[in-house]
Amino acid sequence: MLHKRSRESLSMKWIIPILFFICSITYMYNYYKYVCKSNYDYPFQDPTLPIDIRLDNLMSLLTPEEKIDMLWMGATTADGELPNLSVPRLNIRGYSWMGQGYVYRSASNGCNINCYSSVIDGNVSVLPQGTGIASTWNKNLIFQSGIMISDESMAIQYNYKNKSIDYKTGASSVINIARDPRWGRVPETYGECPILTGEIAVAFNKGIMGYAKLEDTELEYGIYKVIPVMRHFVDYDGPDDGRFSFNAIISDNDLRTTYLPVWKKLIDEKAIVGVMSSISAVNGIPSAANKYLLNDVLRNEWNFTGYVISDCDPMGDIQKSFHYTATLEQAVAISVSSGNDINCGEEFKFLHKAISYGFVNFDTINLAIRRGLHSRFLSGNLDPIGTDPYSSIPYSIVDSIEHKLLTKQIVSESIVLLQNPKQILPFNLTKIKQIAVIGPSSNDITVQAHTYHGTPSKWITTLDGIQSIASKYNINVVHTWGASRKNTSDEDFQHAIELYNESDIILFVGGLDESFEEEDTDRNTLQLPGGQLELIKLLMKLNKPFAILIISGSPISEPYIINENSAALLWISYFGQSGDAIADILFGLSIPSGCLPFTIPIDTSQLLPIDDYSMNKSPGRTYRYLDYFKAPPLFPFGYGLTYSKFKMNSKLNIYPNKINNLDTDIVANINIINQGPFPAQFVTQLYYEFPNSTVIELPIRELLQFNKTLFKINEQKTISFTFRIRNIPYSNRQQIPGIINLWIGNSRDKYAQSTLIIDFDS
């Protein structure tokens, strides 16, 4: 006879298998009942089912060969597509895992790569380059620009006939930190500050992805509108020369305080889906095979659930440039095993051999394709045609009047006024009979297009914009190129001086173009190239209202212009389609409100070698670590003037100003009044520093929050910021010093400040 406890144990032993059997039978019954009654051939096609069920079903239907061949993107086709293998037997359409390379400026399929020759899909709106987006310091405006770009992407996707590839993705912003102004890809970035970069990237991505409002935490329709693929995780910050074999030596502290924070912010804010792995190596490991970064940090530590795709060139370099593996089969195996799910390129074809050689198992392949397909489901790409809520966006919205006005506003707010002696600007329209527009960039669309862009219906140059306004006021406009960017020729100097002498006011428009700074091309100087400065010096000796507009994607430093203090000086990034916005600023029809997204050094002697990734090595990199006594900047990060006069309280109000809990809400506010004479926007920037800290790994100073606000003439407003010490970067990495200084101003100039004390004994 069994003991009572033995009988109970026997019962428990059988009850679990019995319940499992019943559940399995029930599941199979419901599954086959569904298949028999459903209008869909397979459950994965049914958008009413949970994604996990749909994904499980699709994974069960795909062959091993199909799974591998969905992990790579082939060469560009005749019509400009970058296809991923379709599966006709399951009615799965072709798909691009990363769209095209300029969704941060134009629709993801706006010109099908053939941006520079022919336009296949018609015209699209074109935004400024990245540093121009960041110099607006306007998160809400950039959110609207993301909506505009994704609207145009979807209008093209669903209205362009005979399209063979689905574009629900786009190679989006370069969120690498512009730690060195000589790096050729600085123009594509959002500047040198992780905080500004993170805020702008989140705003743009949320507009791209389908959030109704910037502050929302859930998508408007529950699916991604366009998936932004962010570039490049995580070390790609120069040099571009030799980037396919360059090894960046980065300390863990610099990784955690400079190079990684933007990526974590995007994940925390639900503003990222695709990650493009980088090109160079980090601490001896090629980025596309860096398990620590792609798996341990990105997924295990931060819980990233999207997919990782390689850049379109470096996969083969794991073997042939870095010599990290002996064969290409080993290279693709270690890449996918390390967390690089998808290959932009064809090298992942070799995964078939890599599996047969035993370099990688199929569980790894399943995990990689599962991550990618999960994102496709979340974008609605695998739903029936016509069910995407964004498929109803009309084609008429592409390059529309409304979008032209929005791009113009973005350009207007991106312009940074650096110097304005004697209020030279704005030019007085009622007192001008003739204006001379001089300079190599004044009527050249290449400085608007730069690199990675779509094609608008019309490029409006700076000269075009000035002529349009001048014609309304009977002002004559004369123009000459004056000086070359390419050489020091003075053949047009005399003509430029003659036009200067016969005109009332003069505008010089110069700077750089893509031959000086772009992918594959770094700079070795911060000066104006060619004969531009020599011509400027000649013109500055004459005594007429003179303004200089510098067009570049990164800092141009000419101390002579500043020291002479006789010309107004403005900077603008490669600005896209809307040169009429520049004319509005010059004539006071709009008021400048942009601020620098980078530091402008005096010269290259203040810079570390471009291949040195240390942030705190003397004199320090970027405004966060720069020793202003050893290397005073020509213009600091965050600097920007306006035509109006703003006044604020001398003291920043902090409540409370003493805390013993890192989770206490702290409010900082300041009263600001616009004393005129123009209604204008003002960027209020809140910074902090640890004045008594001797920890060299901590930044010397850093932006905490910012706000851009419109003020009427004589209007006063209280600008408030709320934060917690717990949310300050680095607060969880070590003890926060007991005194924190906070100020309103820019990274150098403190217009109003206060002190916060942390005392755990109080």
Helices and strands as residue ranges (DSSP letters): H 4-37, G 43-45, H 51-61, H 64-69, E 72-73, G 88-90, E 94-95, H 130-134, H 139-159, E 165-166, E 169-174, G 186-188, H 194-209, E 227-233, E 247-248, H 252-254, I 255-259, H 261-268, E 274-277, E 281-282, E 285-286, G 287-289, H 291-291, I 292-301, E 307-309, G 314-316, H 317-320, H 328-337, E 343-344, G 347-350, H 351-356, H 362-378, G 389-392, G 395-397, H 401-414, E 416-419, G 421-423, G 429-431, E 434-438, H 446-449, H 462-472, E 476-480, H 493-501, E 505-511, H 532-540, E 546-551, H 559-564, E 568-572, H 580-586, G 604-606, H 622-625, E 646-648, E 653-655, E 658-659, E 666-674, E 680-689, E 702-711, E 716-723, G 725-727, E 739-745, E 750-758
